[in-house]
Amino acid sequence: MPGKKAGQSAKAQRDQFRDHLRELGCSIPQIAAEMGRRFNLRPRLAWRLALDWPQWKVAQHYNTIHPGSKLSDHRVSDYENWPHGGAPPSPRYLARLAATYGHGCTVSQLVDAADLEQLTLAERHLLTASPIGPTPALITTGTARPAPGDRADPDRAPDYRGGDTVVIRGSRRIVRYDARGLPIREEVIVAAEESAQFRRWSAITNVDDDVLEQMTLDVAELARREQIDPPATMFSHLLNARDDVFALITGRQQPRHTTSLYKIAGQTCALLALATFDLGYPHAATTHARTALHCAETAGYTPLRAFIRVYVQSNIAYWDGRYDEAAALVESALPDATSGTTLLLLASQQARVHAARRQPGDVTRALALAASAPTERTVDEPGTFGFDTGSAALCASEAHYALGDTDNLDAAVDWARTALEEFSAEAQPKAMYIAAARFDLALAHLGRGELDAVSEHLAPVLHSTQAEYRTVPIIGRARSLHTLLTQRPDLASSTLTTLNEDLAEFCTHPAPTPPGLEPEAAT
């Protein structure tokens, strides 16, 4: 090995020694052993340095390999320092750490005499070699016989004996051997019985195909009603539906049924996010949206993931004025826009977000993409989950209006009129969508100075839109129009003065919230 340089730090010496051993072709276990001897290192520290991992990297790999763990780099330090400080590592942690380090690392290689002196006899038995192999006591099973008085550990597997799920005290068991080093008969018989009991337990299910079919139909109906019924009415229905599916997920079912339940949970939470936002709670809506996205990812259902990113999260950011965030959310959903009307939704949202960001070239490209996007819904796109051409026309109108020049204002009028015609022709008129189209049409006509047209489209929406349909996007449009009229004294007339007064009154009565709730001030 090259000689030590004057003034060289301890870390530099260790790094140089490790690199030298690598050049000699030593394995990681050999490097850990040599570094421990050369620098008088404890075994857990020696292994980490042999891998050239900082403490944060140990924690990162540990948490990745063992989902649900929350190991921090500070805790890694505590466990390395013990028993000369820090905190004692559990046998479970040591077993997982060995798996994290890999390279054939065993638990017995991570402890030394100082560690063993602090352990009980049972713990030493778990961590040291037995007569028939290196570490046969560390046999992984799904159960363990708890010692009397042991405290429950929430990070343990369930014990299925007795039929009910209970929390046990350890995931490692001590297997009893006879004089020949073979497990005694009782251990073999009990292990087989536990496997049989697990089979019986896992066969019990709280869901079957019929239940899932009914729930799928129910969430489809909720998606259709979301476009028609007031958000306050939808809120309680969606909350009940969400609670039902959450309760089923926490029960027992076949994995394929669990996947379907997560899909339904994601759809329900997405609809709940929309209703919550319409009622004036953007923060709460964002929370529902995150849960919806988690469920969609757990189910592996990409169309739902794209819907949540664009129609829910990006929309919330858009109406809150966070246009760059809204654009990034749409961009993240692009790889998932592969079926049904998802691409039409994505391109339409892109157009109005880019318009708000004053990027006309991107608006043109987004509108061209929307024009070529499929408009046929899939069976998984009922109600709100599908994006129709009327909604696409409404987005196009908003995008052209935001750009503001004469040609774009003309296009905004045309697209808003198209949207209004399509919404009005439907068998069950969508009050919120019709109101949005009329407001957008009035805004575009105002931009062109066509006062009679402003009055024509504004009067019906002000007098016919009931308070329960005055959602955040509707009130937002009304406030924009009221501000513009107030700033245009040159357009003063008795008719417009009356309309402006009606607009102010309209905005003071937004959609009512469920009892006991008040909209957030930010909206």
C-alpha positions as CSV (number, residue, x, y, z in Angstrom):
1,M,0.0,0.0,0.0
2,P,1.2,3.6,-0.7
3,G,2.7,5.2,2.3
4,K,0.8,7.7,4.5
5,K,1.2,11.3,3.3
6,A,2.1,14.1,5.8
7,G,-1.0,15.9,7.1
8,Q,-3.3,13.4,5.5
9,S,-6.7,13.2,7.2
10,A,-8.1,10.0,8.7
11,K,-10.8,9.9,6.1
12,A,-8.3,10.3,3.3
13,Q,-6.3,7.5,4.8
14,R,-9.3,5.2,4.9
15,D,-10.3,6.1,1.3
16,Q,-6.8,5.4,0.0
17,F,-6.7,2.1,1.8
18,R,-10.1,1.0,0.5
19,D,-9.1,2.0,-3.0
20,H,-5.9,0.0,-2.7
21,L,-7.7,-3.1,-1.6
22,R,-10.1,-2.8,-4.5
23,E,-7.1,-2.6,-6.8
24,L,-5.9,-5.9,-5.3
25,G,-9.3,-7.5,-6.1
26,C,-10.5,-7.8,-2.6
27,S,-14.3,-8.4,-2.0
28,I,-16.4,-6.1,0.1
29,P,-16.4,-8.4,3.1
30,Q,-12.6,-8.6,2.9
31,I,-12.3,-4.8,2.6
32,A,-14.7,-4.4,5.6
33,A,-12.6,-6.9,7.7
34,E,-9.3,-5.3,6.7
35,M,-10.5,-1.7,7.4
36,G,-11.8,-2.8,10.7
37,R,-8.4,-4.2,11.7
38,R,-6.3,-1.4,10.2
39,F,-8.3,1.5,11.7
40,N,-9.9,-0.1,14.7
41,L,-13.4,0.4,13.4
42,R,-16.6,-1.1,14.7
43,P,-18.1,-3.7,12.3
44,R,-21.1,-1.7,11.2
45,L,-19.0,1.4,10.4
46,A,-16.4,-0.8,8.7
47,W,-19.0,-2.3,6.3
48,R,-20.4,1.2,5.5
49,L,-16.9,2.6,4.7
50,A,-16.0,-0.5,2.7
51,L,-19.0,0.3,0.5
52,D,-18.0,4.0,0.5
53,W,-21.6,4.9,1.5
54,P,-22.4,8.1,3.6
55,Q,-25.0,7.6,6.3
56,W,-27.7,9.3,4.2
57,K,-27.2,6.7,1.5
58,V,-27.5,3.8,4.0
59,A,-30.8,5.3,5.1
60,Q,-32.0,5.8,1.5
61,H,-31.2,2.2,0.4
62,Y,-32.6,0.7,3.6
63,N,-35.9,2.5,3.2
64,T,-36.1,1.6,-0.5
65,I,-35.4,-2.1,0.1
66,H,-37.7,-2.3,3.2
67,P,-40.9,-0.3,2.3
68,G,-42.5,1.4,5.2
69,S,-39.3,1.9,7.1
70,K,-38.3,5.5,8.1
71,L,-34.7,5.2,8.9
72,S,-32.8,8.5,9.1
73,D,-29.1,9.1,8.7
74,H,-29.0,10.3,12.3
75,R,-30.4,6.9,13.4
76,V,-27.7,5.1,11.3
77,S,-25.1,7.0,13.4
78,D,-26.8,6.1,16.7
79,Y,-26.7,2.4,15.8
80,E,-23.1,2.6,14.7
81,N,-22.0,4.2,17.9
82,W,-23.7,1.8,20.3
83,P,-22.8,0.6,22.9
84,H,-20.4,3.5,23.4
85,G,-23.2,6.0,22.9
86,G,-26.2,6.2,20.5
87,A,-28.9,3.6,20.7
88,P,-29.0,-0.2,20.6
89,P,-29.9,-1.7,17.2
90,S,-32.6,-4.4,17.2
91,P,-32.0,-7.8,15.7
92,R,-34.6,-6.9,13.1
93,Y,-32.6,-3.8,12.1
94,L,-29.4,-5.7,11.9
95,A,-30.9,-8.4,9.7
96,R,-32.3,-5.7,7.4
97,L,-29.1,-3.8,7.4
98,A,-27.2,-7.0,6.3
99,A,-29.7,-7.3,3.4
100,T,-29.2,-3.7,2.5
101,Y,-25.5,-4.0,2.4
102,G,-25.6,-7.2,0.3
103,H,-22.3,-8.7,-0.9
104,G,-23.0,-11.7,1.4
105,C,-23.1,-9.6,4.5
106,T,-24.6,-11.5,7.5
107,V,-25.8,-10.3,10.8
108,S,-22.9,-11.9,12.7
109,Q,-20.5,-9.7,10.6
110,L,-22.2,-6.6,11.9
111,V,-21.7,-7.2,15.6
112,D,-18.6,-7.6,17.8
113,A,-17.9,-8.5,21.4
114,A,-18.9,-5.0,22.7
115,D,-22.3,-5.5,21.1
116,L,-22.8,-9.1,22.4
117,E,-21.9,-8.1,25.9
118,Q,-25.0,-5.8,26.0
119,L,-27.4,-8.4,24.7
120,T,-29.6,-11.0,26.4
121,L,-28.9,-14.7,25.9
122,A,-31.9,-15.0,23.4
123,E,-30.6,-12.0,21.4
124,R,-27.1,-13.4,21.3
125,H,-28.5,-16.7,20.1
126,L,-30.3,-14.9,17.2
127,L,-27.2,-13.0,16.2
128,T,-24.5,-15.7,16.4
129,A,-23.7,-18.9,14.7
130,S,-25.3,-22.3,15.6
131,P,-23.8,-25.8,15.2
132,I,-25.4,-26.4,11.8
133,G,-24.5,-23.3,9.9
134,P,-23.5,-19.6,9.9
135,T,-26.8,-18.1,11.1
136,P,-29.6,-20.7,11.0
137,A,-31.4,-19.0,14.0
138,L,-32.3,-16.2,11.7
139,I,-35.0,-18.2,9.9
140,T,-37.7,-15.8,8.6
141,T,-41.3,-16.7,9.4
142,G,-44.5,-14.9,9.4
143,T,-45.1,-15.5,13.1
144,A,-43.3,-15.7,16.4
145,R,-44.3,-16.8,19.8
146,P,-44.3,-13.6,22.0
147,A,-42.7,-13.7,25.4
148,P,-45.1,-12.9,28.2
149,G,-45.1,-9.1,28.9
150,D,-43.6,-8.2,25.5
151,R,-44.8,-4.9,24.1
152,A,-46.5,-4.8,20.7
153,D,-44.4,-3.5,17.8
154,P,-46.4,-2.0,15.0
155,D,-43.7,-2.8,12.5
156,R,-44.4,-6.5,12.6
157,A,-46.3,-9.0,10.5
158,P,-49.7,-10.3,11.7
159,D,-50.1,-13.6,13.5
160,Y,-52.9,-15.6,11.8
161,R,-53.4,-18.2,14.5
162,G,-56.8,-18.0,16.0
163,G,-58.4,-16.5,12.9
164,D,-58.1,-12.8,13.9
165,T,-55.3,-10.5,12.9
166,V,-53.1,-9.5,16.0
167,V,-49.9,-7.7,16.3
168,I,-47.0,-9.9,17.3
169,R,-43.6,-9.1,18.9
170,G,-41.1,-10.2,16.4
171,S,-40.6,-11.4,12.9
172,R,-37.7,-13.8,13.8
173,R,-38.2,-17.0,15.8
174,I,-35.8,-19.3,17.6
175,V,-36.1,-22.7,16.1
176,R,-35.4,-25.6,18.6
177,Y,-33.0,-28.3,17.4
178,D,-32.2,-31.7,18.7
179,A,-28.7,-33.1,19.5
180,R,-28.1,-33.9,15.8
181,G,-28.8,-30.3,14.7
182,L,-32.2,-31.1,13.3
183,P,-35.4,-29.1,14.1
184,I,-37.5,-31.1,16.6
185,R,-40.8,-32.7,15.5
186,E,-43.0,-30.1,17.2
187,E,-41.4,-27.3,15.2
188,V,-42.1,-29.0,11.9
189,I,-45.7,-29.8,12.8
190,V,-46.4,-26.3,14.1
191,A,-44.9,-24.7,11.1
192,A,-47.1,-26.8,8.8
193,E,-50.2,-26.0,10.8
194,E,-49.4,-22.3,10.7
195,S,-49.1,-22.5,6.9
196,A,-52.5,-24.2,6.7
197,Q,-54.1,-21.5,9.0
198,F,-52.7,-18.8,6.8
199,R,-54.2,-20.5,3.8
200,R,-57.6,-20.6,5.5
201,W,-57.3,-16.9,6.6
202,S,-56.3,-15.7,3.2
203,A,-59.2,-17.4,1.5
204,I,-61.7,-15.2,3.5
205,T,-62.7,-12.2,1.4
206,N,-65.0,-9.3,1.8
207,V,-65.3,-8.6,-1.9
208,D,-66.3,-10.7,-4.9
209,D,-66.8,-9.9,-8.6
210,D,-70.5,-8.9,-8.1
211,V,-69.6,-6.4,-5.4
212,L,-66.9,-4.8,-7.7
213,E,-69.3,-4.7,-10.6
214,Q,-71.9,-2.8,-8.5
215,M,-69.2,-0.4,-7.2
216,T,-68.0,0.2,-10.7
217,L,-71.5,1.1,-11.8
218,D,-72.0,3.3,-8.7
219,V,-68.8,5.3,-9.3
220,A,-69.9,5.7,-13.0
221,E,-73.2,7.2,-11.9
222,L,-71.4,9.5,-9.5
223,A,-69.2,10.7,-12.3
224,R,-72.3,11.5,-14.4
225,R,-74.1,13.2,-11.5
226,E,-71.0,15.3,-10.8
227,Q,-71.6,17.2,-14.0
228,I,-75.3,17.8,-13.2
229,D,-75.9,18.0,-9.5
230,P,-74.6,20.9,-7.2
231,P,-71.3,20.2,-5.5
232,A,-72.8,20.4,-2.0
233,T,-75.2,17.6,-2.9
234,M,-72.4,15.5,-4.4
235,F,-70.1,16.0,-1.4
236,S,-72.0,13.8,1.0
237,H,-72.6,11.0,-1.7
238,L,-68.9,11.0,-2.6
239,L,-67.8,11.0,1.0
240,N,-69.9,7.9,1.8
241,A,-68.7,6.2,-1.4
242,R,-65.1,6.9,-0.4
243,D,-65.5,5.6,3.1
244,D,-67.1,2.4,1.8
245,V,-64.2,1.6,-0.5
246,F,-61.6,2.5,2.1
247,A,-63.3,0.1,4.5
248,L,-63.2,-2.7,2.0
249,I,-59.5,-2.1,1.2
250,T,-58.6,-2.5,4.9
251,G,-60.3,-5.9,4.9
252,R,-59.2,-9.1,3.2
253,Q,-59.6,-9.9,-0.5
254,Q,-57.8,-11.4,-3.4
255,P,-55.0,-9.3,-4.8
256,R,-56.8,-8.7,-8.2
257,H,-59.8,-7.5,-6.2
258,T,-57.6,-5.2,-4.2
259,T,-56.3,-3.6,-7.4
260,S,-59.8,-3.0,-8.6
261,L,-60.7,-1.4,-5.2
262,Y,-57.8,1.0,-5.4
263,K,-58.9,2.0,-8.9
264,I,-62.4,2.8,-7.5
265,A,-60.9,4.6,-4.5
266,G,-58.8,6.7,-6.9
267,Q,-61.9,7.6,-9.0
268,T,-63.9,8.5,-5.9
269,C,-61.2,10.6,-4.3
270,A,-60.7,12.4,-7.7
271,L,-64.5,13.3,-7.8
272,L,-64.4,14.3,-4.2
273,A,-61.4,16.6,-4.9
274,L,-63.5,18.3,-7.7
275,A,-66.5,18.8,-5.5
276,T,-64.3,20.1,-2.7
277,F,-62.6,22.6,-4.9
278,D,-65.9,23.8,-6.4
279,L,-67.1,24.5,-2.8
280,G,-64.1,26.7,-2.2
281,Y,-61.5,24.5,-0.5
282,P,-58.4,24.3,-2.7
283,H,-56.1,23.0,0.0
284,A,-58.5,20.2,1.0
285,A,-59.1,19.4,-2.7
286,T,-55.3,19.1,-3.3
287,T,-55.2,16.6,-0.4
288,H,-57.9,14.5,-1.9
289,A,-56.2,14.7,-5.3
290,R,-52.9,13.3,-3.8
291,T,-54.7,10.4,-2.3
292,A,-56.5,9.8,-5.6
293,L,-53.2,9.8,-7.4
294,H,-51.7,7.3,-4.9
295,C,-54.6,5.0,-5.4
296,A,-54.4,5.2,-9.2
297,E,-50.6,4.4,-9.1
298,T,-51.3,1.5,-6.7
299,A,-53.9,0.2,-9.1
300,G,-51.5,0.7,-12.1
301,Y,-54.3,2.5,-14.0
302,T,-52.6,5.2,-16.1
303,P,-55.8,6.8,-17.6
304,L,-56.9,7.7,-14.1
305,R,-53.5,9.0,-13.3
306,A,-53.6,11.3,-16.3
307,F,-57.1,12.5,-15.4
308,I,-56.0,13.4,-11.9
309,R,-52.9,15.2,-13.0
310,V,-54.7,17.3,-15.6
311,Y,-58.4,17.7,-14.8
312,V,-57.9,17.9,-11.0
313,Q,-54.4,19.0,-10.0
314,S,-53.6,21.2,-13.0
315,N,-57.1,22.8,-12.9
316,I,-56.6,23.7,-9.2
317,A,-53.2,25.2,-9.9
318,Y,-54.7,27.1,-13.0
319,W,-57.5,28.7,-11.1
320,D,-55.1,29.6,-8.3
321,G,-52.9,31.5,-10.8
322,R,-50.0,29.0,-10.5
323,Y,-49.6,28.6,-14.3
324,D,-46.1,27.2,-14.4
325,E,-47.2,24.4,-12.0
326,A,-50.3,23.8,-14.0
327,A,-48.2,23.4,-17.1
328,A,-45.8,21.0,-15.5
329,L,-48.6,18.8,-14.3
330,V,-50.0,18.6,-17.8
331,E,-46.6,17.8,-19.2
332,S,-46.1,15.0,-16.6
333,A,-49.4,13.4,-17.8
334,L,-48.4,13.3,-21.4
335,P,-47.0,9.7,-21.4
336,D,-50.3,8.4,-19.9
337,A,-52.5,10.1,-22.6
338,T,-52.9,6.9,-24.6
339,S,-56.6,6.0,-24.6
340,G,-60.0,7.5,-24.9
341,T,-60.4,11.3,-24.6
342,T,-57.4,11.7,-22.4
343,L,-55.3,13.4,-25.1
344,L,-58.2,15.8,-25.9
345,L,-58.3,16.8,-22.2
346,L,-54.6,17.2,-22.0
347,A,-54.2,19.3,-25.1
348,S,-57.2,21.5,-24.2
349,Q,-55.8,22.2,-20.7
350,Q,-52.4,22.9,-22.3
351,A,-53.9,25.5,-24.6
352,R,-55.4,27.6,-21.8
353,V,-52.5,27.3,-19.5
354,H,-50.0,28.4,-22.2
355,A,-52.4,31.3,-23.0
356,A,-52.3,32.4,-19.4
357,R,-48.5,32.2,-19.6
358,R,-48.5,34.4,-22.7
359,Q,-47.1,31.8,-25.0
360,P,-49.1,32.0,-28.2
361,G,-46.9,29.6,-30.2
362,D,-47.5,26.9,-27.6
363,V,-51.2,27.7,-27.6
364,T,-51.4,27.1,-31.4
365,R,-49.6,23.8,-31.1
366,A,-51.9,22.7,-28.2
367,L,-55.0,23.6,-30.1
368,A,-53.8,21.7,-33.2
369,L,-53.2,18.7,-31.0
370,A,-56.7,19.0,-29.6
371,A,-58.2,19.2,-33.0
372,S,-56.6,15.9,-34.0
373,A,-57.2,14.1,-30.7
374,P,-59.7,11.2,-30.4
375,T,-63.1,12.1,-29.2
376,E,-64.5,8.6,-28.6
377,R,-64.9,7.7,-24.9
378,T,-63.8,4.3,-23.5
379,V,-66.0,2.3,-21.2
380,D,-63.9,3.6,-18.3
381,E,-64.8,7.3,-19.1
382,P,-68.3,7.9,-17.8
383,G,-69.4,11.4,-17.0
384,T,-66.6,13.6,-15.8
385,F,-63.9,11.0,-16.5
386,G,-64.5,11.6,-20.2
387,F,-63.8,14.9,-22.0
388,D,-66.3,16.0,-24.6
389,T,-66.0,18.4,-27.5
390,G,-68.1,21.0,-25.7
391,S,-65.6,21.2,-22.9
392,A,-62.7,21.3,-25.4
393,A,-64.4,24.3,-27.2
394,L,-64.8,26.1,-23.8
395,C,-61.0,25.7,-23.2
396,A,-60.2,26.9,-26.7
397,S,-62.4,30.0,-26.1
398,E,-60.6,30.7,-22.8
399,A,-57.2,30.3,-24.5
400,H,-58.0,32.7,-27.4
401,Y,-59.6,35.2,-25.1
402,A,-56.5,35.3,-22.9
403,L,-54.3,36.1,-25.9
404,G,-56.5,39.2,-26.5
405,D,-55.9,40.5,-30.0
406,T,-58.7,41.0,-32.6
407,D,-58.3,37.6,-34.3
408,N,-58.1,35.7,-31.0
409,L,-61.2,37.6,-29.7
410,D,-63.1,36.6,-32.8
411,A,-62.0,32.9,-32.3
412,A,-63.0,33.2,-28.6
413,V,-66.5,34.2,-29.5
414,D,-66.8,31.4,-32.0
415,W,-65.6,28.7,-29.7
416,A,-67.7,29.9,-26.7
417,R,-70.8,29.9,-28.9
418,T,-69.9,26.3,-30.0
419,A,-69.6,25.2,-26.4
420,L,-72.9,26.9,-25.4
421,E,-74.7,25.2,-28.3
422,E,-73.3,21.8,-27.4
423,F,-74.1,22.1,-23.7
424,S,-77.6,23.4,-24.3
425,A,-78.5,20.6,-26.7
426,E,-77.8,17.8,-24.2
427,A,-80.7,15.8,-22.7
428,Q,-79.7,16.8,-19.2
429,P,-78.4,20.4,-19.3
430,K,-75.3,21.0,-17.2
431,A,-76.0,24.2,-15.4
432,M,-72.4,24.9,-14.4
433,Y,-71.1,24.3,-18.0
434,I,-73.8,26.5,-19.6
435,A,-73.0,29.3,-17.1
436,A,-69.3,29.0,-17.9
437,A,-69.9,29.2,-21.6
438,R,-72.2,32.3,-21.3
439,F,-69.7,34.1,-19.1
440,D,-66.9,33.3,-21.6
441,L,-69.1,34.5,-24.5
442,A,-69.9,37.7,-22.6
443,L,-66.2,38.3,-21.9
444,A,-65.2,37.8,-25.5
445,H,-67.9,40.1,-26.7
446,L,-66.9,42.7,-24.2
447,G,-63.3,42.5,-25.5
448,R,-64.7,43.3,-29.0
449,G,-66.8,46.2,-27.6
450,E,-70.1,44.5,-28.5
451,L,-72.2,45.7,-25.6
452,D,-75.6,44.4,-26.8
453,A,-74.1,40.9,-27.0
454,V,-72.6,41.2,-23.5
455,S,-76.1,42.0,-22.2
456,E,-77.7,39.2,-24.2
457,H,-75.5,36.5,-22.7
458,L,-75.0,37.9,-19.3
459,A,-78.6,38.5,-18.3
460,P,-79.7,34.9,-18.6
461,V,-76.8,33.5,-16.6
462,L,-77.3,36.0,-13.8
463,H,-81.0,35.3,-13.4
464,S,-81.1,31.5,-14.0
465,T,-77.9,30.2,-12.3
466,Q,-79.0,29.1,-8.8
467,A,-76.6,29.7,-6.0
468,E,-75.7,26.0,-5.5
469,Y,-74.2,26.0,-9.0
470,R,-72.0,29.1,-8.5
471,T,-68.8,27.2,-8.1
472,V,-65.3,28.6,-7.9
473,P,-64.7,28.7,-11.7
474,I,-68.1,30.3,-12.2
475,I,-67.6,33.0,-9.5
476,G,-64.1,33.6,-10.9
477,R,-65.5,34.4,-14.3
478,A,-68.2,36.6,-12.8
479,R,-65.6,38.6,-10.8
480,S,-63.4,39.1,-13.9
481,L,-66.3,40.4,-15.8
482,H,-67.4,42.7,-13.0
483,T,-63.8,44.1,-12.7
484,L,-63.6,44.8,-16.4
485,L,-67.0,46.6,-16.5
486,T,-66.0,48.7,-13.5
487,Q,-62.8,49.7,-15.3
488,R,-64.6,50.8,-18.4
489,P,-66.5,54.1,-17.7
490,D,-66.6,54.7,-21.4
491,L,-69.1,51.9,-21.7
492,A,-71.5,53.4,-19.2
493,S,-75.1,52.8,-19.9
494,S,-78.1,52.2,-17.7
495,T,-78.3,48.6,-19.0
496,L,-74.6,47.8,-18.2
497,T,-74.8,49.6,-14.9
498,T,-77.7,47.3,-13.9
499,L,-75.8,44.2,-15.2
500,N,-72.7,45.3,-13.2
501,E,-74.8,45.6,-10.0
502,D,-76.3,42.2,-10.7
503,L,-72.8,40.8,-11.1
504,A,-71.8,42.1,-7.8
505,E,-74.8,40.6,-6.2
506,F,-74.2,37.3,-8.0
507,C,-70.7,37.1,-6.6
508,T,-71.9,37.5,-3.0
509,H,-73.8,34.3,-3.1
510,P,-71.4,31.5,-4.2
511,A,-72.3,27.8,-3.9
512,P,-73.2,27.0,-0.3
513,T,-71.0,24.6,1.6
514,P,-71.9,21.6,3.7
515,P,-73.1,22.5,7.2
516,G,-70.3,23.7,9.5
517,L,-67.9,24.6,6.7
518,E,-66.8,28.0,5.4
519,P,-64.9,28.5,2.1
520,E,-61.2,29.2,2.4
521,A,-60.3,32.9,2.2
522,A,-57.9,32.3,-0.7
523,T,-60.8,31.5,-3.0
